[in-house]
Amino acid sequence: MFRLTTLTYLITSITIFSMYIAGTCALGSPYVYTGDSKISIEQFQYLEDMDETTSLSDLKKANWKSEIENIHSYYNGFWVKLVVLNQSDESDLGVRHWTTFEKKLYAVNSKGIQEYDYIKFDDDSYNFIGIDRIQFRYRIVMPINEITTIYSFYRFKPLHRTLSTRHVTFGIDSWENLQSQAFFQIMRNIFFYAILIYLFLNSISSFIVTKDSNYLWLTILLFTLVFSAIYLSGYTIGFRGNPHIGQLIFSCVLISIIQFFRNFLNLDSKIICKLINSLIILHLSIIFYYFIRSFEFPDGEYFTNLKKYPIQPLGIGYFRMILQFVPTIILLLYFAFLSFKSWQSGDKASGYIVFALTIPVVSFGIMAIIINLANKGYFGLEIINLVALPLGGILLILCPIAINLALEERIKAFKDNAMNNLQSLNTELDNKVRERTLDLQKANNLITDSIQSASAIQSAILPSIEPSHYGFSELVYIWEPRDIVGGDFYWAQQQEDWTALVVADCTGHGIPGAFMTLISSTILDRIASLHDLSQPDRILDQLDELLSHQTFKLSAGDSTNFGLDCGVCCFSKAEGILRFAGAKSNLYQKTGAEVKEMKGDKVSLGYDSKEHPIPFKVIETKLDEHSSFYLFSDGITDQVGGAKNLMYGKKRLLRQIQSSSSVAEAIERIMKDLKSYQADNKRRDDLTLFGFSF
C-alpha cells in the first residue's frame, strides 16, 4: 500500500513537471501566479497589425514580439499574450484590465477555450455587466498547476492622451476579489455623487432662505464639481468624455472657486481685484481654446496620431498645466494667507476657510504619492481604486462641507451683531433660522434613519417559525413585501401549553409600514409577557389599547392615520382546541372538500380612540388532524389582473384551497395562480399567506 501511494505521488509530480517544461518550451517562461497580482512587463508578448477579427488559430501561429514596435498600433489595435502557470490554491480567477476601451479575449488551457466576444466601450456591444464579465474584468477558469494562455486585444480609438500606452497594466486576481473591487467602485461613485448632490441642493435652499451671495457662488461651485465628477468619471458610468471638455471644466471649477473666495473675503484692494480679473480672463481664454479644440474629438490627428502628437507629461504638457493651474494656486495661497490672518484676529469663519483651502492640497498630495508609488510597482495598481481615489475623495468632500460651515459661522456672526442693534428684527430672523434648521434636521434624520434601518427592521421582528417547535404538523407561509420592506408582518409565541400566531396588515407599505410592524411586534412581545396566550380577543384588545393610548397617545375623539388589520390564532394541543379572533381579518378552515370561513369583527386596530375592553368575537374549534387552516392579507385578494383588470378576489383563492390535498399544495397553487393572474400588472400591496395543520 505504501509503495502504491509513493508511486502515485511520483507519477503525479512527474506529470506536473512535464507540463511545466512543455509549456515553458512552447510558450517561453510563463508567469507563475501564486496569489500576487503583480506581473512584470517582461512576461507580456505583443502582436501588431492584427485586429479583433483575428482567429485563435492565427494567434497561435503568429510571430509574437517582446515590445510594441509601431507607435500607431495603439490606435490601430494590437494583441497582448500572457502565459500563466497557476500555482495558487484557486482556479476561479479573473483578468483585470486597467486601461482599455475595446476588448476581445481568449483563454486557452486543458479545460478548453474560453472566448469573450468583441466589445467596444462607446457602442451597443458594451454593458457594464456581462456574462462572467464586469466592465473589463473577465472571469477565467485556470486549472491549478496548469498552463493557461491569455490573448487580449487592445485598441485606443480615439487615443487617450494619458492612458493609451499603459497597456501592460492588466493583472490576475481571484474572481471573488475582482467582483468585490467592482462593487466597491460602484458604491464609491454613488457615495461621492450623493454627497455632492446633497451639498448642492442644501446650498440652493440656503441661498433661497438667506439670499446670501456667498451661497450663490457656493451653489455654482458645487454645480461645477457635480458636473465635473460625473463627466470625468464617464469611464465608470458608461460614456467616454472629450478630454478637451474635461480641461474646459477644470477652468470652470477654478473660476467658481476664485469668485467664491473673492466674494467671501470682501477684497477691496484694486491691485488684487485687477489680478483676479486678469486670471478670470485667462481662464475664459483657456475655456474658449479648449472649446474650439473639442471639435477635434474623436477623429482629429490629436486623437489618431501618436507619432505627430506624442503623449505629453501630465496629459497636456507642463506648459499648459502650469498656465492653467499655477496662477490660480498662487492666488488661493494668498486667499489662505488672508483667511489665516482673519482667523488669528478672532474670525471663526475664516478658520473654516483655511481648512477648506488646505484640504485640496493634502488630498491631491496623498493621491499623487500613492498613485506614483503604485505606478512604480511598490503597490498593486488596484490600490489606486481601493485607497487613493476613495481617500482623496473623502478629503475633498470635506472642502465644501468646511465652506458651508464657514458660511454658517458668518451668518451666526451677522446675527450676533444684529442682536445688539435691532432686537426685534433679530427675533424674527432667529425664528426663521431655527425653523429652517429644524426642518432640515427632521428631513435629514428621516432620510438617514430610513436608509440605515429599513432593511434591518423586517428581519429583526419577523421570527423564523419551526413548525414542530410551535406545535404544527405542517406549516407553509409566504411573506412578500411590495417594496424592499413592507407593512405586513407575522408574530408567533409559545407560553406553557398555548401557542399564539398573529398575522397582520399595517397601514401602508414600504418604510412607514415597516415601522408600524416594529411597533406592533414590540407591543405583542409586551402583551405576551403580561398575559397568557389562550385568549385571542384579549390580545387584540390589548394591542389596540397600547397602540392608541400609549404609542399614539390618543384621547377621546382623537384619530390617527396609523393602524392595522389583524388575525390571532391561539391553540393548545394539550386541550385540543383552537381559538380565533380577528380585526377585519378572517380564518379559513378546510375539512375534506369544504372550506369554512371564521369571520372576524369589522373593526381595525389603532386609527382612533375606542372604549376598552373591545368585545371581540372568539370562534373556537377542535383541533382536527383532517383539517387545515389559512390566514392571508388583502394583498392577495386585492391584486389587480386578468383579462378585465379586476381584483383576484377571495372566491378564486378559496377554490385553490378546496382543490388541494395538502397545505403545501394549496400554498403553491395559490401563488402560481396569483402570479399568472397578475401578469404584467404592478404589485398593489404587501402579500402574506399562512397555511397550517395539526
C-alpha positions in Angstrom: 0.0 0.0 0.0 2.8 2.4 0.9 4.6 1.6 -2.4 1.4 2.2 -4.4 0.9 5.6 -2.7 4.6 6.6 -3.3 4.3 5.5 -7.0 1.1 7.6 -7.5 2.8 10.7 -5.9 5.9 10.3 -8.2 3.7 9.9 -11.3 1.7 13.0 -10.4 4.8 15.1 -9.7 6.4 13.9 -13.0 3.3 14.8 -15.0 3.1 18.3 -13.5 6.8 18.9 -14.1 6.5 17.7 -17.7 3.5 20.0 -18.3 5.5 22.9 -16.9 8.6 22.1 -19.1 6.4 21.6 -22.2 4.7 24.9 -21.5 8.0 26.7 -21.0 9.5 25.3 -24.2 6.4 26.0 -26.3 5.5 29.4 -24.9 8.5 30.8 -23.2 8.9 31.3 -19.5 5.4 31.6 -18.1 4.2 34.0 -15.4 3.8 32.0 -12.2 0.7 33.1 -10.4 0.7 32.4 -6.6 -1.8 34.9 -5.5 0.2 38.1 -6.1 -1.4 40.2 -8.9 1.8 42.0 -9.9 3.0 41.0 -13.4 6.4 42.0 -14.8 6.4 43.7 -18.2 8.8 41.1 -19.5 6.0 38.5 -19.2 3.9 40.1 -22.0 4.2 39.4 -25.7 2.7 41.6 -28.4 1.3 41.1 -31.9 0.7 44.1 -34.2 -1.2 44.5 -37.5 -3.9 42.2 -36.3 -7.5 43.3 -35.4 -10.3 41.9 -33.3 -11.4 39.5 -36.1 -8.2 37.5 -35.8 -8.9 33.9 -35.2 -7.4 31.9 -32.3 -5.5 29.6 -34.7 -3.8 32.6 -36.4 -2.9 34.0 -32.9 -1.3 30.7 -32.0 0.8 30.6 -35.3 1.7 34.3 -35.2 5.2 35.7 -34.5 4.9 37.4 -31.2 7.3 40.2 -30.0 8.5 41.5 -26.7 7.5 45.1 -27.3 5.4 47.4 -29.4 7.4 48.5 -32.5 4.8 50.6 -34.4 3.5 53.6 -32.3 0.4 53.6 -34.5 -0.6 50.2 -33.1 -2.1 51.9 -30.1 -4.7 53.4 -32.4 -5.0 50.6 -35.0 -5.1 47.8 -32.4 -2.8 45.0 -31.2 -2.9 41.8 -29.2 -1.2 41.0 -25.9 -0.4 37.5 -24.8 0.3 36.2 -21.3 1.2 32.6 -20.4 0.2 31.8 -16.9 1.1 28.9 -14.7 -1.4 28.8 -11.8 0.3 27.7 -8.6 -2.3 29.3 -6.3 -5.0 27.3 -4.4 -7.8 28.8 -6.6 -8.9 28.0 -10.1 -11.7 30.5 -10.3 -9.6 33.5 -11.4 -10.1 36.6 -13.5 -8.2 39.2 -15.6 -8.4 42.9 -14.7 -7.7 45.4 -17.5 -7.0 48.9 -16.2 -7.0 51.0 -19.3 -8.9 49.8 -22.4 -11.9 50.8 -24.4 -12.2 47.8 -26.8 -11.7 44.2 -25.9 -11.7 40.7 -27.4 -10.3 37.9 -25.2 -9.3 34.2 -25.5 -8.1 32.0 -22.7 -6.8 28.5 -23.6 -6.0 25.7 -21.2 -6.7 22.0 -20.6 -10.4 22.9 -19.9 -10.8 24.1 -23.4 -11.2 27.6 -24.9 -12.9 30.5 -23.2 -13.8 33.1 -25.7 -15.3 36.5 -25.0 -17.0 38.5 -27.8 -15.6 41.8 -29.0 -17.0 44.8 -27.2 -16.4 48.5 -27.6 -16.9 50.9 -24.8 -19.0 53.5 -26.6 -21.4 51.4 -28.7 -24.2 49.0 -28.1 -21.9 46.0 -27.7 -20.9 47.2 -24.2 -22.8 46.7 -21.0 -21.2 47.3 -17.6 -22.1 43.8 -16.6 -22.0 40.8 -19.0 -21.8 37.0 -18.6 -18.8 36.3 -16.4 -17.7 39.9 -17.0 -17.8 43.2 -15.0 -16.7 46.2 -17.0 -13.4 45.0 -18.4 -12.9 42.4 -15.7 -13.2 38.9 -17.1 -13.7 35.6 -15.3 -11.3 32.8 -16.4 -11.1 29.3 -15.0 -7.3 28.4 -14.7 -6.7 24.8 -13.6 -4.3 24.6 -10.7 -0.7 23.6 -11.6 -1.5 24.0 -15.3 -0.7 26.5 -18.1 -3.3 29.0 -19.3 -2.6 31.2 -22.3 -4.5 34.5 -22.4 -4.8 36.5 -25.7 -6.2 40.1 -25.1 -7.0 42.6 -27.8 -6.4 46.3 -27.2 -7.3 49.4 -29.2 -7.4 53.1 -28.2 -9.6 54.7 -30.8 -9.7 57.6 -30.3 -6.4 57.8 -28.4 -6.5 58.5 -24.7 -3.8 61.2 -24.1 -2.7 59.8 -20.7 -3.7 56.1 -20.7 -3.1 54.8 -24.3 0.4 53.5 -23.6 -0.4 51.8 -20.3 -1.5 48.6 -22.0 0.8 46.4 -19.8 -1.3 47.1 -16.7 -3.5 44.1 -16.7 -3.4 41.7 -13.8 -4.7 38.5 -12.4 -6.7 38.0 -9.2 -9.4 35.8 -7.9 -12.8 36.4 -9.4 -14.3 37.0 -6.0 -11.8 39.8 -5.4 -12.5 41.3 -8.8 -16.2 41.3 -8.1 -15.7 43.0 -4.7 -13.5 45.6 -6.4 -16.2 46.4 -9.0 -18.8 46.6 -6.3 -16.6 48.9 -4.2 -16.0 51.1 -7.3 -19.8 51.5 -7.9 -20.6 52.2 -4.3 -17.7 54.7 -4.1 -19.1 56.7 -7.0 -22.7 56.5 -5.7 -21.4 57.8 -2.3 -19.5 60.7 -3.8 -22.3 61.7 -6.2 -24.9 61.6 -3.4 -22.8 63.7 -1.0 -22.0 66.3 -3.7 -25.7 66.5 -4.9 -26.9 66.7 -1.3 -24.5 69.6 -0.6 -25.5 71.3 -3.9 -29.2 71.1 -3.1 -28.5 72.2 0.5 -26.7 75.3 -0.8 -29.6 76.1 -3.1 -32.0 76.0 -0.2 -29.7 78.1 1.9 -29.4 80.7 -0.8 -33.2 80.9 -1.2 -33.6 81.3 2.5 -30.7 83.7 3.3 -30.3 85.5 -0.1 -26.6 85.5 0.8 -24.5 85.8 -2.4 -21.9 83.6 -0.8 -24.4 80.7 -1.1 -25.0 81.6 -4.7 -21.3 81.2 -5.5 -21.1 78.1 -3.4 -24.0 76.7 -5.4 -22.3 77.5 -8.7 -19.1 75.9 -7.4 -20.9 72.7 -6.2 -22.7 72.5 -9.6 -19.4 72.6 -11.5 -18.0 70.0 -9.1 -21.0 67.7 -9.5 -20.9 68.1 -13.3 -17.1 67.5 -13.5 -17.3 64.5 -11.2 -19.9 62.9 -13.4 -18.3 63.9 -16.7 -14.8 62.9 -15.7 -15.8 59.5 -14.4 -17.6 58.7 -17.6 -15.3 55.6 -17.9 -17.1 54.2 -14.9 -20.7 55.1 -15.6 -20.8 54.3 -19.3 -19.5 57.0 -21.6 -16.2 58.3 -22.8 -15.8 62.1 -22.4 -14.0 64.5 -24.6 -10.7 65.3 -22.8 -10.7 68.9 -24.1 -14.1 69.4 -22.5 -12.5 67.9 -19.3 -9.8 70.7 -19.3 -12.5 73.2 -20.0 -14.5 72.0 -17.0 -11.4 72.4 -14.8 -11.2 76.1 -15.7 -14.9 76.5 -14.9 -14.3 75.0 -11.5 -11.3 77.3 -10.9 -13.3 80.4 -11.9 -16.1 79.3 -9.4 -13.5 78.9 -6.6 -11.9 82.2 -7.3 -15.3 84.1 -7.4 -16.5 82.4 -4.2 -13.4 83.4 -2.2 -13.3 86.8 -3.8 -16.9 87.4 -2.6 -16.4 85.8 0.8 -13.2 87.7 1.7 -14.7 91.1 0.6 -11.5 92.1 -1.2 -11.2 95.8 -1.7 -7.6 96.1 -3.0 -7.7 97.4 -6.6 -4.5 95.7 -7.5 -5.7 92.3 -6.2 -9.1 92.8 -8.0 -7.2 93.6 -11.3 -5.1 90.5 -10.8 -8.2 88.4 -10.2 -9.9 89.9 -13.2 -6.9 89.1 -15.4 -6.8 85.5 -14.1 -10.5 85.1 -14.9 -9.9 86.4 -18.4 -7.1 83.8 -18.7 -9.4 81.0 -17.7 -12.1 82.3 -20.1 -9.4 82.2 -22.8 -8.5 78.7 -21.9 -12.2 77.7 -21.9 -12.5 79.2 -25.4 -9.3 77.5 -26.6 -10.4 74.0 -25.4 -13.9 74.6 -26.7 -12.6 75.2 -30.2 -10.3 72.2 -29.8 -13.1 70.0 -28.5 -14.3 69.6 -32.1 -11.2 67.6 -32.9 -12.6 64.8 -30.9 -12.7 61.9 -31.8 -11.3 62.0 -35.4 -8.7 64.8 -35.3 -5.0 64.0 -35.6 -4.5 64.8 -31.9 -6.6 61.7 -31.2 -5.4 59.5 -34.0 -1.6 60.1 -34.5 0.8 59.4 -31.6 3.8 60.0 -33.8 2.8 63.6 -34.6 1.3 64.3 -31.2 3.2 62.0 -28.7 1.9 61.5 -25.1 2.9 64.6 -23.1 3.7 64.8 -19.3 0.5 65.2 -17.3 -1.5 64.6 -20.4 -1.5 68.2 -21.7 2.2 69.1 -21.1 3.9 71.0 -18.4 3.4 74.5 -20.0 -0.4 74.2 -20.4 -0.7 72.6 -16.9 1.4 75.4 -15.4 -0.6 78.1 -17.3 -3.9 76.7 -16.2 -3.3 75.8 -12.6 -0.2 77.5 -11.1 -1.5 81.2 -11.1 -4.8 80.0 -9.5 -2.8 78.0 -6.9 -0.7 81.1 -6.0 -3.9 83.2 -5.7 -5.5 80.5 -3.5 -2.4 80.6 -1.3 -2.9 84.3 -1.0 -6.5 83.8 0.0 -5.4 81.2 2.6 -2.9 83.8 4.0 -5.7 86.4 4.3 -8.0 83.9 5.9 -5.3 82.8 8.3 -4.8 86.4 9.4 -8.6 86.9 9.9 -8.7 83.7 11.9 -5.9 84.8 14.1 -7.9 88.0 14.7 -10.9 86.0 16.0 -13.0 85.4 12.9 -14.0 81.7 13.2 -15.5 81.6 9.7 -12.0 82.3 8.3 -10.7 79.3 10.2 -13.0 77.0 8.3 -11.8 78.7 5.0 -8.2 77.9 6.0 -9.2 74.3 6.5 -11.1 74.3 3.2 -8.1 75.7 1.3 -5.7 73.2 3.0 -7.8 70.1 2.3 -7.3 70.0 -1.5 -3.5 70.3 -1.1 -3.4 67.5 1.3 -5.8 65.4 -0.7 -4.0 65.8 -4.1 -0.7 65.3 -2.3 -1.8 62.0 -0.8 -3.3 60.8 -4.1 -0.2 61.8 -6.0 2.1 59.9 -3.7 0.0 56.7 -3.7 -0.5 56.8 -7.4 3.2 57.4 -8.1 4.2 54.5 -5.8 1.7 52.3 -7.4 2.9 53.1 -10.9 6.5 52.4 -9.8 5.4 49.0 -8.6 5.6 49.5 -4.8 1.9 48.6 -4.6 -0.5 46.8 -6.9 -2.4 49.2 -9.2 -5.7 48.2 -7.5 -4.5 50.4 -4.6 -5.4 53.4 -6.7 -9.1 52.5 -6.9 -9.3 50.9 -3.5 -7.3 53.5 -1.4 -6.0 56.6 -3.3 -9.2 57.7 -5.0 -11.6 57.0 -2.1 -9.3 58.6 0.4 -8.7 61.6 -1.8 -12.4 61.9 -2.5 -13.3 61.7 1.2 -10.9 64.5 1.9 -12.2 66.6 -1.0 -15.8 66.2 0.3 -14.6 67.9 3.5 -13.8 71.0 1.4 -17.4 72.1 0.5 -18.5 71.0 4.0 -15.9 73.3 5.6 -17.0 76.1 3.3 -20.6 75.5 4.3 -19.6 75.7 7.9 -17.8 78.9 7.3 -20.9 80.4 5.8 -23.0 79.2 8.7 -20.4 80.8 11.0 -20.6 84.0 9.0 -24.4 84.1 9.4 -24.1 83.5 13.1 -21.7 86.4 13.4 -24.0 88.6 11.5 -26.9 87.5 13.7 -25.0 88.3 16.9 -24.1 91.8 15.6 -27.7 92.5 14.6 -28.8 91.4 18.1 -27.0 94.4 19.6 -28.7 96.9 17.3 -32.1 95.6 16.2 -33.5 93.2 18.8 -36.9 92.9 17.2 -35.5 92.1 13.8 -33.1 89.6 15.3 -36.0 87.8 17.0 -37.9 87.3 13.7 -34.7 86.2 11.9 -33.8 83.8 14.7 -37.2 82.2 14.5 -36.8 81.7 10.7 -33.3 80.3 11.1 -34.5 77.9 13.9 -37.5 76.7 11.8 -35.2 76.1 8.7 -32.7 74.3 10.8 -35.3 72.2 12.4 -36.9 71.3 9.1 -33.5 70.3 7.6 -32.7 68.3 10.7 -36.0 66.4 10.5 -35.6 65.7 6.9 -32.0 64.6 7.3 -32.9 62.4 10.3 -35.8 60.8 8.4 -33.6 60.0 5.3 -30.7 58.8 7.4 -32.9 56.6 9.7 -34.9 55.2 6.8 -31.8 54.2 4.8 -30.0 52.7 7.7 -32.9 50.9 9.4 -35.4 49.9 6.6 -33.5 46.8 5.5 -33.0 45.6 9.1 -36.4 46.2 10.6 -38.3 43.3 9.0 -35.5 40.8 9.7 -35.4 41.9 13.3 -39.1 41.5 14.0 -40.1 38.5 11.9 -39.5 35.2 13.7 -38.3 32.1 12.0 -41.1 29.6 12.7 -40.0 26.0 13.2 -43.3 24.0 12.8 -42.6 21.3 15.3 -41.4 23.7 18.0 -44.7 25.7 17.9 -46.9 22.6 17.6 -47.7 22.5 13.9 -47.5 19.3 11.9 -47.4 21.3 8.7 -46.7 25.0 8.3 -46.2 26.8 5.0 -46.1 30.6 4.8 -45.3 33.3 2.2 -44.3 36.9 3.1 -43.5 39.2 0.2 -43.4 43.0 0.8 -44.4 45.1 -2.2 -41.2 47.2 -1.7 -37.9 46.3 0.0 -39.7 46.4 3.3 -43.5 46.2 4.0 -46.4 46.7 6.3 -47.4 43.1 6.6 -45.9 41.1 9.5 -46.4 37.9 11.5 -45.6 37.0 15.1 -45.6 33.8 17.0 -45.0 33.0 20.7 -45.4 30.0 22.9 -46.3 30.0 26.6 -46.9 26.9 28.6 -49.4 24.7 26.6 -50.6 27.6 24.4 -49.2 29.0 21.1 -50.3 32.3 19.5 -49.9 33.1 15.8 -50.6 36.6 14.7 -50.8 37.7 11.0 -51.3 41.5 10.5 -51.5 44.1 7.7 -50.4 47.5 8.9 -51.1 50.9 7.4 -49.3 51.4 4.0 -46.2 49.6 2.9 -42.5 50.4 2.5 -40.7 52.2 5.3 -43.9 53.7 7.1 -45.4 50.2 7.2 -42.2 48.7 8.3 -42.1 51.0 11.3 -45.7 50.1 12.2 -44.7 46.4 12.1 -41.9 47.1 14.5 -44.2 49.0 16.9 -46.9 46.3 16.8 -44.4 43.4 17.2 -42.9 45.1 20.3 -46.3 45.6 21.8 -47.2 41.9 21.2 -44.0 40.9 23.0 -45.1 43.1 25.9 -48.6 41.5 25.9 -47.1 38.0 25.8 -45.0 38.8 28.9 -48.0 40.1 30.9 -50.9 37.8 29.9 -51.4 34.2 28.9 -51.8 33.3 25.2 -55.1 31.5 25.4 -57.4 34.5 24.7 -57.1 36.0 21.2 -59.7 38.6 21.9 -57.7 40.0 24.8 -54.6 40.1 22.7 -56.4 42.2 20.1 -57.9 44.4 22.8 -54.6 45.0 24.5 -52.9 45.6 21.2 -55.4 48.3 20.3 -55.3 49.9 23.7 -51.5 50.1 23.8 -51.3 51.4 20.2 -54.0 54.1 20.7 -53.2 55.3 24.2 -49.6 54.7 24.9 -48.0 54.8 21.4 -50.1 57.4 19.6 -51.4 58.9 22.9 -54.9 59.3 21.6 -57.6 60.9 23.7 -61.4 60.5 23.3 -62.3 61.8 19.8 -58.7 61.8 18.5 -57.7 59.9 15.4 -54.5 59.0 13.5 -53.6 57.6 10.1 -51.9 54.6 11.6 -53.4 51.2 12.4 -53.7 47.6 11.3 -55.9 44.7 10.4 -55.0 41.6 12.4 -55.9 37.9 12.9 -55.0 36.0 16.0 -55.0 32.2 16.4 -54.4 30.7 19.8 -54.3 26.9 20.1 -53.4 24.2 22.7 -52.6 20.7 21.5 -52.9 19.6 25.1 -56.6 20.8 25.3 -57.2 20.1 21.6 -58.7 23.4 20.7 -58.1 26.5 18.6 -59.5 29.9 19.2 -59.6 32.7 16.6 -60.4 36.4 16.8 -60.0 38.9 14.0 -59.9 42.6 13.5 -61.0 42.9 9.8 -59.3 39.5 9.3 -60.8 36.1 8.7 -59.6 32.5 9.3 -60.5 29.7 6.9 -60.7 26.0 7.9 -60.7 23.3 5.3 -62.1 19.9 6.2 -62.4 17.5 3.4 -63.7 19.5 0.4 -65.4 22.1 2.5 -63.9 25.4 3.4 -65.5 27.1 6.4 -65.0 30.9 7.0 -64.5 32.1 10.5 -65.3 35.8 10.3 -63.5 38.4 12.5 -65.0 41.7 13.6 -65.3 44.6 11.3 -63.1 46.9 13.3 -59.5 47.8 12.8 -56.9 48.3 15.5 -55.5 51.8 16.0 -56.7 54.7 13.9 -58.9 56.2 16.6 -59.6 56.1 20.4 -62.0 53.4 21.5 -63.6 52.3 24.8 -61.9 49.2 26.3 -62.3 46.3 26.6 -63.4 45.8 23.0 -65.7 42.8 22.8 -64.0 40.9 20.0 -65.9 37.7 18.9 -64.0 34.5 19.7 -64.6 31.4 17.5 -63.4 28.1 19.0 -63.0 24.9 17.1 -61.4 21.5 17.9 -58.0 20.6 16.6 -58.7 18.0 13.9 -55.9 16.2 12.1 -58.0 16.2 8.9 -58.4 20.0 8.9 -56.1 22.7 7.7 -56.3 26.5 8.4 -55.4 29.6 6.3 -54.8 33.2 7.1 -54.0 35.9 4.4 -53.7 39.6 3.9 -55.7 41.6 1.4 -52.6 42.0 -0.7 -53.6 38.7 -2.4 -57.3 39.3 -2.9 -57.0 43.0 -3.9 -54.3 42.3 -6.6 -55.5 43.5 -10.0 -55.0 41.3 -13.0 -56.7 39.1 -15.5 -58.2 40.0 -18.9 -60.6 42.5 -17.3 -58.2 44.1 -14.8 -60.3 43.0 -11.9 -59.2 42.1 -8.3 -58.1 38.5 -7.7 -60.8 38.0 -5.1 -61.5 35.7 -2.2 -63.5 33.1 -4.2 -60.7 32.4 -6.6 -58.3 31.9 -3.6 -60.7 29.5 -1.8 -61.1 27.4 -5.0 -57.4 26.8 -5.0 -57.6 25.7 -1.3 -60.6 23.4 -2.0 -58.9 21.6 -4.9 -55.6 21.0 -2.9 -54.9 17.8 -0.9 -52.3 19.4 1.5 -51.3 22.8 2.9 -48.1 22.9 0.8 -50.0 22.1 -2.4 -52.6 24.8 -1.6 -50.0 27.5 -1.0 -48.1 26.5 -4.1 -51.3 26.6 -6.2 -52.4 30.0 -4.9 -49.0 31.6 -5.5 -48.7 30.1 -9.0 -52.3 31.2 -9.9 -51.8 34.7 -8.5 -48.6 35.2 -10.5 -50.3 34.1 -13.7 -53.3 36.3 -12.9 -51.2 39.4 -12.1 -49.1 39.0 -15.3 -47.5 42.4 -16.1 -49.6 44.4 -13.6 -47.8 46.2 -10.8 -48.0 44.7 -7.3 -50.5 46.7 -5.3 -49.8 45.8 -1.7 -47.7 43.6 0.5 -48.6 39.9 0.4 -48.8 37.5 3.4 -50.3 33.9 3.3 -50.2 31.3 6.1 -51.4 27.7 5.9 -51.1 25.2 8.7 -52.4 21.9 10.1 -52.0 19.8 13.3 
